[in-house]
Amino acid sequence: MSILDGFTYFEFALFSLIALCGVVGAVFALLTRDDAYAAGDRQSKWIWVAILIGSAFVVVTRVPFLSWAGIVAIGVYWFDVRPHLKSIVNGNYGW
């Protein structure tokens, strides 16, 4: 086994983990109330579900340019959209 084979396995595992985060994010998006998206001035619930499922698909299939765009979309949901919606649902409206 060469170093290149180890990198290929690592890359496959990393992309699979990110795709799994996209699927889990889609489940969380489905479980979030519809009005939280409007209150947070975000796209609708179903648009985020479609973005996350589509992103997970292109990440796991490793489409050359789209996989990186999918990784960014999944990251935007986890690090921007979900925390904001969670704070709205919990009643924290401060800056």
Phi and psi restraints in degrees (range 20) as a CNS / XPLOR table:
assign (resid 1 and name C) (resid 2 and name N)
       (resid 2 and name CA) (resid 2 and name C) 1.0 -96.7 20.0 2
assign (resid 2 and name N) (resid 2 and name CA)
       (resid 2 and name C) (resid 3 and name N) 1.0 173.3 20.0 2
assign (resid 2 and name C) (resid 3 and name N)
       (resid 3 and name CA) (resid 3 and name C) 1.0 -64.8 20.0 2
assign (resid 3 and name N) (resid 3 and name CA)
       (resid 3 and name C) (resid 4 and name N) 1.0 -34.5 20.0 2
assign (resid 3 and name C) (resid 4 and name N)
       (resid 4 and name CA) (resid 4 and name C) 1.0 -63.9 20.0 2
assign (resid 4 and name N) (resid 4 and name CA)
       (resid 4 and name C) (resid 5 and name N) 1.0 -37.5 20.0 2
assign (resid 4 and name C) (resid 5 and name N)
       (resid 5 and name CA) (resid 5 and name C) 1.0 -65.2 20.0 2
assign (resid 5 and name N) (resid 5 and name CA)
       (resid 5 and name C) (resid 6 and name N) 1.0 -40.8 20.0 2
assign (resid 5 and name C) (resid 6 and name N)
       (resid 6 and name CA) (resid 6 and name C) 1.0 -63.1 20.0 2
assign (resid 6 and name N) (resid 6 and name CA)
       (resid 6 and name C) (resid 7 and name N) 1.0 -38.5 20.0 2
assign (resid 6 and name C) (resid 7 and name N)
       (resid 7 and name CA) (resid 7 and name C) 1.0 -66.5 20.0 2
assign (resid 7 and name N) (resid 7 and name CA)
       (resid 7 and name C) (resid 8 and name N) 1.0 -37.8 20.0 2
assign (resid 7 and name C) (resid 8 and name N)
       (resid 8 and name CA) (resid 8 and name C) 1.0 -64.1 20.0 2
assign (resid 8 and name N) (resid 8 and name CA)
       (resid 8 and name C) (resid 9 and name N) 1.0 -42.1 20.0 2
assign (resid 8 and name C) (resid 9 and name N)
       (resid 9 and name CA) (resid 9 and name C) 1.0 -65.9 20.0 2
assign (resid 9 and name N) (resid 9 and name CA)
       (resid 9 and name C) (resid 10 and name N) 1.0 -40.4 20.0 2
assign (resid 9 and name C) (resid 10 and name N)
       (resid 10 and name CA) (resid 10 and name C) 1.0 -64.2 20.0 2
assign (resid 10 and name N) (resid 10 and name CA)
       (resid 10 and name C) (resid 11 and name N) 1.0 -43.2 20.0 2
assign (resid 10 and name C) (resid 11 and name N)
       (resid 11 and name CA) (resid 11 and name C) 1.0 -63.6 20.0 2
assign (resid 11 and name N) (resid 11 and name CA)
       (resid 11 and name C) (resid 12 and name N) 1.0 -42.5 20.0 2
assign (resid 11 and name C) (resid 12 and name N)
       (resid 12 and name CA) (resid 12 and name C) 1.0 -62.2 20.0 2
assign (resid 12 and name N) (resid 12 and name CA)
       (resid 12 and name C) (resid 13 and name N) 1.0 -43.5 20.0 2
assign (resid 12 and name C) (resid 13 and name N)
       (resid 13 and name CA) (resid 13 and name C) 1.0 -65.3 20.0 2
assign (resid 13 and name N) (resid 13 and name CA)
       (resid 13 and name C) (resid 14 and name N) 1.0 -41.1 20.0 2
assign (resid 13 and name C) (resid 14 and name N)
       (resid 14 and name CA) (resid 14 and name C) 1.0 -65.6 20.0 2
assign (resid 14 and name N) (resid 14 and name CA)
       (resid 14 and name C) (resid 15 and name N) 1.0 -45.6 20.0 2
assign (resid 14 and name C) (resid 15 and name N)
       (resid 15 and name CA) (resid 15 and name C) 1.0 -65.6 20.0 2
assign (resid 15 and name N) (resid 15 and name CA)
       (resid 15 and name C) (resid 16 and name N) 1.0 -36.6 20.0 2
assign (resid 15 and name C) (resid 16 and name N)
       (resid 16 and name CA) (resid 16 and name C) 1.0 -66.4 20.0 2
assign (resid 16 and name N) (resid 16 and name CA)
       (resid 16 and name C) (resid 17 and name N) 1.0 -39.8 20.0 2
assign (resid 16 and name C) (resid 17 and name N)
       (resid 17 and name CA) (resid 17 and name C) 1.0 -64.2 20.0 2
assign (resid 17 and name N) (resid 17 and name CA)
       (resid 17 and name C) (resid 18 and name N) 1.0 -41.2 20.0 2
assign (resid 17 and name C) (resid 18 and name N)
       (resid 18 and name CA) (resid 18 and name C) 1.0 -66.6 20.0 2
assign (resid 18 and name N) (resid 18 and name CA)
       (resid 18 and name C) (resid 19 and name N) 1.0 -40.0 20.0 2
assign (resid 18 and name C) (resid 19 and name N)
       (resid 19 and name CA) (resid 19 and name C) 1.0 -63.6 20.0 2
assign (resid 19 and name N) (resid 19 and name CA)
       (resid 19 and name C) (resid 20 and name N) 1.0 -39.1 20.0 2
assign (resid 19 and name C) (resid 20 and name N)
       (resid 20 and name CA) (resid 20 and name C) 1.0 -62.6 20.0 2
assign (resid 20 and name N) (resid 20 and name CA)
       (resid 20 and name C) (resid 21 and name N) 1.0 -38.9 20.0 2
assign (resid 20 and name C) (resid 21 and name N)
       (resid 21 and name CA) (resid 21 and name C) 1.0 -62.5 20.0 2
assign (resid 21 and name N) (resid 21 and name CA)
       (resid 21 and name C) (resid 22 and name N) 1.0 -33.8 20.0 2
assign (resid 21 and name C) (resid 22 and name N)
       (resid 22 and name CA) (resid 22 and name C) 1.0 -66.7 20.0 2
assign (resid 22 and name N) (resid 22 and name CA)
       (resid 22 and name C) (resid 23 and name N) 1.0 -41.1 20.0 2
assign (resid 22 and name C) (resid 23 and name N)
       (resid 23 and name CA) (resid 23 and name C) 1.0 -68.0 20.0 2
assign (resid 23 and name N) (resid 23 and name CA)
       (resid 23 and name C) (resid 24 and name N) 1.0 -43.1 20.0 2
assign (resid 23 and name C) (resid 24 and name N)
       (resid 24 and name CA) (resid 24 and name C) 1.0 -64.3 20.0 2
assign (resid 24 and name N) (resid 24 and name CA)
       (resid 24 and name C) (resid 25 and name N) 1.0 -38.8 20.0 2
assign (resid 24 and name C) (resid 25 and name N)
       (resid 25 and name CA) (resid 25 and name C) 1.0 -62.8 20.0 2
assign (resid 25 and name N) (resid 25 and name CA)
       (resid 25 and name C) (resid 26 and name N) 1.0 -37.3 20.0 2
assign (resid 25 and name C) (resid 26 and name N)
       (resid 26 and name CA) (resid 26 and name C) 1.0 -65.2 20.0 2
assign (resid 26 and name N) (resid 26 and name CA)
       (resid 26 and name C) (resid 27 and name N) 1.0 -36.8 20.0 2
assign (resid 26 and name C) (resid 27 and name N)
       (resid 27 and name CA) (resid 27 and name C) 1.0 -66.0 20.0 2
assign (resid 27 and name N) (resid 27 and name CA)
       (resid 27 and name C) (resid 28 and name N) 1.0 -43.8 20.0 2
assign (resid 27 and name C) (resid 28 and name N)
       (resid 28 and name CA) (resid 28 and name C) 1.0 -63.3 20.0 2
assign (resid 28 and name N) (resid 28 and name CA)
       (resid 28 and name C) (resid 29 and name N) 1.0 -37.7 20.0 2
assign (resid 28 and name C) (resid 29 and name N)
       (resid 29 and name CA) (resid 29 and name C) 1.0 -65.2 20.0 2
assign (resid 29 and name N) (resid 29 and name CA)
       (resid 29 and name C) (resid 30 and name N) 1.0 -36.5 20.0 2
assign (resid 29 and name C) (resid 30 and name N)
       (resid 30 and name CA) (resid 30 and name C) 1.0 -67.2 20.0 2
assign (resid 30 and name N) (resid 30 and name CA)
       (resid 30 and name C) (resid 31 and name N) 1.0 -32.9 20.0 2
assign (resid 30 and name C) (resid 31 and name N)
       (resid 31 and name CA) (resid 31 and name C) 1.0 -84.1 20.0 2
assign (resid 31 and name N) (resid 31 and name CA)
       (resid 31 and name C) (resid 32 and name N) 1.0 -10.2 20.0 2
assign (resid 31 and name C) (resid 32 and name N)
       (resid 32 and name CA) (resid 32 and name C) 1.0 -82.8 20.0 2
assign (resid 32 and name N) (resid 32 and name CA)
       (resid 32 and name C) (resid 33 and name N) 1.0 143.1 20.0 2
assign (resid 32 and name C) (resid 33 and name N)
       (resid 33 and name CA) (resid 33 and name C) 1.0 -61.9 20.0 2
assign (resid 33 and name N) (resid 33 and name CA)
       (resid 33 and name C) (resid 34 and name N) 1.0 147.3 20.0 2
assign (resid 33 and name C) (resid 34 and name N)
       (resid 34 and name CA) (resid 34 and name C) 1.0 -63.7 20.0 2
assign (resid 34 and name N) (resid 34 and name CA)
       (resid 34 and name C) (resid 35 and name N) 1.0 -39.2 20.0 2
assign (resid 34 and name C) (resid 35 and name N)
       (resid 35 and name CA) (resid 35 and name C) 1.0 -71.6 20.0 2
assign (resid 35 and name N) (resid 35 and name CA)
       (resid 35 and name C) (resid 36 and name N) 1.0 -17.6 20.0 2
assign (resid 35 and name C) (resid 36 and name N)
       (resid 36 and name CA) (resid 36 and name C) 1.0 -67.4 20.0 2
assign (resid 36 and name N) (resid 36 and name CA)
       (resid 36 and name C) (resid 37 and name N) 1.0 -34.5 20.0 2
assign (resid 36 and name C) (resid 37 and name N)
       (resid 37 and name CA) (resid 37 and name C) 1.0 -66.5 20.0 2
assign (resid 37 and name N) (resid 37 and name CA)
       (resid 37 and name C) (resid 38 and name N) 1.0 -42.5 20.0 2
assign (resid 37 and name C) (resid 38 and name N)
       (resid 38 and name CA) (resid 38 and name C) 1.0 -67.7 20.0 2
assign (resid 38 and name N) (resid 38 and name CA)
       (resid 38 and name C) (resid 39 and name N) 1.0 -40.4 20.0 2
assign (resid 38 and name C) (resid 39 and name N)
       (resid 39 and name CA) (resid 39 and name C) 1.0 -66.2 20.0 2
assign (resid 39 and name N) (resid 39 and name CA)
       (resid 39 and name C) (resid 40 and name N) 1.0 -32.7 20.0 2
assign (resid 39 and name C) (resid 40 and name N)
       (resid 40 and name CA) (resid 40 and name C) 1.0 -87.5 20.0 2
assign (resid 40 and name N) (resid 40 and name CA)
       (resid 40 and name C) (resid 41 and name N) 1.0 2.5 20.0 2
assign (resid 40 and name C) (resid 41 and name N)
       (resid 41 and name CA) (resid 41 and name C) 1.0 57.3 20.0 2
assign (resid 41 and name N) (resid 41 and name CA)
       (resid 41 and name C) (resid 42 and name N) 1.0 47.4 20.0 2
assign (resid 41 and name C) (resid 42 and name N)
       (resid 42 and name CA) (resid 42 and name C) 1.0 -114.7 20.0 2
assign (resid 42 and name N) (resid 42 and name CA)
       (resid 42 and name C) (resid 43 and name N) 1.0 171.4 20.0 2
assign (resid 42 and name C) (resid 43 and name N)
       (resid 43 and name CA) (resid 43 and name C) 1.0 -63.0 20.0 2
assign (resid 43 and name N) (resid 43 and name CA)
       (resid 43 and name C) (resid 44 and name N) 1.0 164.6 20.0 2
assign (resid 43 and name C) (resid 44 and name N)
       (resid 44 and name CA) (resid 44 and name C) 1.0 -69.3 20.0 2
assign (resid 44 and name N) (resid 44 and name CA)
       (resid 44 and name C) (resid 45 and name N) 1.0 167.5 20.0 2
assign (resid 44 and name C) (resid 45 and name N)
       (resid 45 and name CA) (resid 45 and name C) 1.0 -57.0 20.0 2
assign (resid 45 and name N) (resid 45 and name CA)
       (resid 45 and name C) (resid 46 and name N) 1.0 -46.9 20.0 2
assign (resid 45 and name C) (resid 46 and name N)
       (resid 46 and name CA) (resid 46 and name C) 1.0 -71.8 20.0 2
assign (resid 46 and name N) (resid 46 and name CA)
       (resid 46 and name C) (resid 47 and name N) 1.0 -29.0 20.0 2
assign (resid 46 and name C) (resid 47 and name N)
       (resid 47 and name CA) (resid 47 and name C) 1.0 -67.4 20.0 2
assign (resid 47 and name N) (resid 47 and name CA)
       (resid 47 and name C) (resid 48 and name N) 1.0 -42.4 20.0 2
assign (resid 47 and name C) (resid 48 and name N)
       (resid 48 and name CA) (resid 48 and name C) 1.0 -67.2 20.0 2
assign (resid 48 and name N) (resid 48 and name CA)
       (resid 48 and name C) (resid 49 and name N) 1.0 -36.2 20.0 2
assign (resid 48 and name C) (resid 49 and name N)
       (resid 49 and name CA) (resid 49 and name C) 1.0 -63.0 20.0 2
assign (resid 49 and name N) (resid 49 and name CA)
       (resid 49 and name C) (resid 50 and name N) 1.0 -44.5 20.0 2
assign (resid 49 and name C) (resid 50 and name N)
       (resid 50 and name CA) (resid 50 and name C) 1.0 -64.5 20.0 2
assign (resid 50 and name N) (resid 50 and name CA)
       (resid 50 and name C) (resid 51 and name N) 1.0 -41.8 20.0 2
assign (resid 50 and name C) (resid 51 and name N)
       (resid 51 and name CA) (resid 51 and name C) 1.0 -61.1 20.0 2
assign (resid 51 and name N) (resid 51 and name CA)
       (resid 51 and name C) (resid 52 and name N) 1.0 -44.2 20.0 2
assign (resid 51 and name C) (resid 52 and name N)
       (resid 52 and name CA) (resid 52 and name C) 1.0 -70.7 20.0 2
assign (resid 52 and name N) (resid 52 and name CA)
       (resid 52 and name C) (resid 53 and name N) 1.0 -41.4 20.0 2
assign (resid 52 and name C) (resid 53 and name N)
       (resid 53 and name CA) (resid 53 and name C) 1.0 -66.9 20.0 2
assign (resid 53 and name N) (resid 53 and name CA)
       (resid 53 and name C) (resid 54 and name N) 1.0 -44.2 20.0 2
assign (resid 53 and name C) (resid 54 and name N)
       (resid 54 and name CA) (resid 54 and name C) 1.0 -62.8 20.0 2
assign (resid 54 and name N) (resid 54 and name CA)
       (resid 54 and name C) (resid 55 and name N) 1.0 -40.1 20.0 2
assign (resid 54 and name C) (resid 55 and name N)
       (resid 55 and name CA) (resid 55 and name C) 1.0 -65.7 20.0 2
assign (resid 55 and name N) (resid 55 and name CA)
       (resid 55 and name C) (resid 56 and name N) 1.0 -41.7 20.0 2
assign (resid 55 and name C) (resid 56 and name N)
       (resid 56 and name CA) (resid 56 and name C) 1.0 -61.8 20.0 2
assign (resid 56 and name N) (resid 56 and name CA)
       (resid 56 and name C) (resid 57 and name N) 1.0 -38.5 20.0 2
assign (resid 56 and name C) (resid 57 and name N)
       (resid 57 and name CA) (resid 57 and name C) 1.0 -65.2 20.0 2
assign (resid 57 and name N) (resid 57 and name CA)
       (resid 57 and name C) (resid 58 and name N) 1.0 -47.6 20.0 2
assign (resid 57 and name C) (resid 58 and name N)
       (resid 58 and name CA) (resid 58 and name C) 1.0 -71.6 20.0 2
assign (resid 58 and name N) (resid 58 and name CA)
       (resid 58 and name C) (resid 59 and name N) 1.0 -26.5 20.0 2
assign (resid 58 and name C) (resid 59 and name N)
       (resid 59 and name CA) (resid 59 and name C) 1.0 -71.7 20.0 2
assign (resid 59 and name N) (resid 59 and name CA)
       (resid 59 and name C) (resid 60 and name N) 1.0 -43.5 20.0 2
assign (resid 59 and name C) (resid 60 and name N)
       (resid 60 and name CA) (resid 60 and name C) 1.0 -72.1 20.0 2
assign (resid 60 and name N) (resid 60 and name CA)
       (resid 60 and name C) (resid 61 and name N) 1.0 -28.9 20.0 2
assign (resid 60 and name C) (resid 61 and name N)
       (resid 61 and name CA) (resid 61 and name C) 1.0 -86.8 20.0 2
assign (resid 61 and name N) (resid 61 and name CA)
       (resid 61 and name C) (resid 62 and name N) 1.0 -9.0 20.0 2
assign (resid 61 and name C) (resid 62 and name N)
       (resid 62 and name CA) (resid 62 and name C) 1.0 55.4 20.0 2
assign (resid 62 and name N) (resid 62 and name CA)
       (resid 62 and name C) (resid 63 and name N) 1.0 50.6 20.0 2
assign (resid 62 and name C) (resid 63 and name N)
       (resid 63 and name CA) (resid 63 and name C) 1.0 -65.9 20.0 2
assign (resid 63 and name N) (resid 63 and name CA)
       (resid 63 and name C) (resid 64 and name N) 1.0 130.4 20.0 2
assign (resid 63 and name C) (resid 64 and name N)
       (resid 64 and name CA) (resid 64 and name C) 1.0 -46.4 20.0 2
assign (resid 64 and name N) (resid 64 and name CA)
       (resid 64 and name C) (resid 65 and name N) 1.0 -62.5 20.0 2
assign (resid 64 and name C) (resid 65 and name N)
       (resid 65 and name CA) (resid 65 and name C) 1.0 -89.9 20.0 2
assign (resid 65 and name N) (resid 65 and name CA)
       (resid 65 and name C) (resid 66 and name N) 1.0 -35.9 20.0 2
assign (resid 65 and name C) (resid 66 and name N)
       (resid 66 and name CA) (resid 66 and name C) 1.0 -66.7 20.0 2
assign (resid 66 and name N) (resid 66 and name CA)
       (resid 66 and name C) (resid 67 and name N) 1.0 -27.5 20.0 2
assign (resid 66 and name C) (resid 67 and name N)
       (resid 67 and name CA) (resid 67 and name C) 1.0 -64.7 20.0 2
assign (resid 67 and name N) (resid 67 and name CA)
       (resid 67 and name C) (resid 68 and name N) 1.0 -37.4 20.0 2
assign (resid 67 and name C) (resid 68 and name N)
       (resid 68 and name CA) (resid 68 and name C) 1.0 -69.5 20.0 2
assign (resid 68 and name N) (resid 68 and name CA)
       (resid 68 and name C) (resid 69 and name N) 1.0 -37.5 20.0 2
assign (resid 68 and name C) (resid 69 and name N)
       (resid 69 and name CA) (resid 69 and name C) 1.0 -64.9 20.0 2
assign (resid 69 and name N) (resid 69 and name CA)
       (resid 69 and name C) (resid 70 and name N) 1.0 -37.3 20.0 2
assign (resid 69 and name C) (resid 70 and name N)
       (resid 70 and name CA) (resid 70 and name C) 1.0 -65.2 20.0 2
assign (resid 70 and name N) (resid 70 and name CA)
       (resid 70 and name C) (resid 71 and name N) 1.0 -39.8 20.0 2
assign (resid 70 and name C) (resid 71 and name N)
       (resid 71 and name CA) (resid 71 and name C) 1.0 -62.7 20.0 2
assign (resid 71 and name N) (resid 71 and name CA)
       (resid 71 and name C) (resid 72 and name N) 1.0 -40.8 20.0 2
assign (resid 71 and name C) (resid 72 and name N)
       (resid 72 and name CA) (resid 72 and name C) 1.0 -65.5 20.0 2
assign (resid 72 and name N) (resid 72 and name CA)
       (resid 72 and name C) (resid 73 and name N) 1.0 -42.8 20.0 2
assign (resid 72 and name C) (resid 73 and name N)
       (resid 73 and name CA) (resid 73 and name C) 1.0 -63.3 20.0 2
assign (resid 73 and name N) (resid 73 and name CA)
       (resid 73 and name C) (resid 74 and name N) 1.0 -41.1 20.0 2
assign (resid 73 and name C) (resid 74 and name N)
       (resid 74 and name CA) (resid 74 and name C) 1.0 -65.2 20.0 2
assign (resid 74 and name N) (resid 74 and name CA)
       (resid 74 and name C) (resid 75 and name N) 1.0 -40.7 20.0 2
assign (resid 74 and name C) (resid 75 and name N)
       (resid 75 and name CA) (resid 75 and name C) 1.0 -64.4 20.0 2
assign (resid 75 and name N) (resid 75 and name CA)
       (resid 75 and name C) (resid 76 and name N) 1.0 -38.7 20.0 2
assign (resid 75 and name C) (resid 76 and name N)
       (resid 76 and name CA) (resid 76 and name C) 1.0 -62.6 20.0 2
assign (resid 76 and name N) (resid 76 and name CA)
       (resid 76 and name C) (resid 77 and name N) 1.0 -41.7 20.0 2
assign (resid 76 and name C) (resid 77 and name N)
       (resid 77 and name CA) (resid 77 and name C) 1.0 -63.1 20.0 2
assign (resid 77 and name N) (resid 77 and name CA)
       (resid 77 and name C) (resid 78 and name N) 1.0 -49.0 20.0 2
assign (resid 77 and name C) (resid 78 and name N)
       (resid 78 and name CA) (resid 78 and name C) 1.0 -71.1 20.0 2
assign (resid 78 and name N) (resid 78 and name CA)
       (resid 78 and name C) (resid 79 and name N) 1.0 -33.0 20.0 2
assign (resid 78 and name C) (resid 79 and name N)
       (resid 79 and name CA) (resid 79 and name C) 1.0 -104.7 20.0 2
assign (resid 79 and name N) (resid 79 and name CA)
       (resid 79 and name C) (resid 80 and name N) 1.0 -8.8 20.0 2
assign (resid 79 and name C) (resid 80 and name N)
       (resid 80 and name CA) (resid 80 and name C) 1.0 -127.0 20.0 2
assign (resid 80 and name N) (resid 80 and name CA)
       (resid 80 and name C) (resid 81 and name N) 1.0 -55.9 20.0 2
assign (resid 80 and name C) (resid 81 and name N)
       (resid 81 and name CA) (resid 81 and name C) 1.0 -71.9 20.0 2
assign (resid 81 and name N) (resid 81 and name CA)
       (resid 81 and name C) (resid 82 and name N) 1.0 -53.0 20.0 2
assign (resid 81 and name C) (resid 82 and name N)
       (resid 82 and name CA) (resid 82 and name C) 1.0 -61.6 20.0 2
assign (resid 82 and name N) (resid 82 and name CA)
       (resid 82 and name C) (resid 83 and name N) 1.0 -45.4 20.0 2
assign (resid 82 and name C) (resid 83 and name N)
       (resid 83 and name CA) (resid 83 and name C) 1.0 -61.7 20.0 2
assign (resid 83 and name N) (resid 83 and name CA)
       (resid 83 and name C) (resid 84 and name N) 1.0 -36.6 20.0 2
assign (resid 83 and name C) (resid 84 and name N)
       (resid 84 and name CA) (resid 84 and name C) 1.0 -67.5 20.0 2
assign (resid 84 and name N) (resid 84 and name CA)
       (resid 84 and name C) (resid 85 and name N) 1.0 -44.8 20.0 2
assign (resid 84 and name C) (resid 85 and name N)
       (resid 85 and name CA) (resid 85 and name C) 1.0 -66.2 20.0 2
assign (resid 85 and name N) (resid 85 and name CA)
       (resid 85 and name C) (resid 86 and name N) 1.0 -36.9 20.0 2
assign (resid 85 and name C) (resid 86 and name N)
       (resid 86 and name CA) (resid 86 and name C) 1.0 -63.5 20.0 2
assign (resid 86 and name N) (resid 86 and name CA)
       (resid 86 and name C) (resid 87 and name N) 1.0 -40.5 20.0 2
assign (resid 86 and name C) (resid 87 and name N)
       (resid 87 and name CA) (resid 87 and name C) 1.0 -68.4 20.0 2
assign (resid 87 and name N) (resid 87 and name CA)
       (resid 87 and name C) (resid 88 and name N) 1.0 -33.5 20.0 2
assign (resid 87 and name C) (resid 88 and name N)
       (resid 88 and name CA) (resid 88 and name C) 1.0 -67.7 20.0 2
assign (resid 88 and name N) (resid 88 and name CA)
       (resid 88 and name C) (resid 89 and name N) 1.0 -45.6 20.0 2
assign (resid 88 and name C) (resid 89 and name N)
       (resid 89 and name CA) (resid 89 and name C) 1.0 -64.8 20.0 2
assign (resid 89 and name N) (resid 89 and name CA)
       (resid 89 and name C) (resid 90 and name N) 1.0 -35.3 20.0 2
assign (resid 89 and name C) (resid 90 and name N)
       (resid 90 and name CA) (resid 90 and name C) 1.0 -79.0 20.0 2
assign (resid 90 and name N) (resid 90 and name CA)
       (resid 90 and name C) (resid 91 and name N) 1.0 -8.9 20.0 2
assign (resid 90 and name C) (resid 91 and name N)
       (resid 91 and name CA) (resid 91 and name C) 1.0 92.4 20.0 2
assign (resid 91 and name N) (resid 91 and name CA)
       (resid 91 and name C) (resid 92 and name N) 1.0 12.5 20.0 2
assign (resid 91 and name C) (resid 92 and name N)
       (resid 92 and name CA) (resid 92 and name C) 1.0 -93.6 20.0 2
assign (resid 92 and name N) (resid 92 and name CA)
       (resid 92 and name C) (resid 93 and name N) 1.0 104.8 20.0 2
assign (resid 92 and name C) (resid 93 and name N)
       (resid 93 and name CA) (resid 93 and name C) 1.0 -105.9 20.0 2
assign (resid 93 and name N) (resid 93 and name CA)
       (resid 93 and name C) (resid 94 and name N) 1.0 2.3 20.0 2
assign (resid 93 and name C) (resid 94 and name N)
       (resid 94 and name CA) (resid 94 and name C) 1.0 -76.4 20.0 2
assign (resid 94 and name N) (resid 94 and name CA)
       (resid 94 and name C) (resid 95 and name N) 1.0 171.1 20.0 2
